[in-house]
Amino acid sequence: MTFYNHELEYRVTLNTDLNVFFVYDKKNENRYATGDTIEQAVSELKKTA
């Protein structure tokens, strides 16, 4: 699923084995971040910009 934020577009997946969210930059799939919540993962992704 693709979500839109004011700063970026991202795709969210959930690894159910690890119970961790992965957020991928829609324009660059090699850029991603993880977090216990979607909000935490998005925040981490913003830091990598």
Buried (B, 14 or more C-beta within 10 A) or exposed (E): EEEEEEEBEBBBBEEEEEEBBBBBBBEEEEBBBBBEEBEBBBEBBBEEE
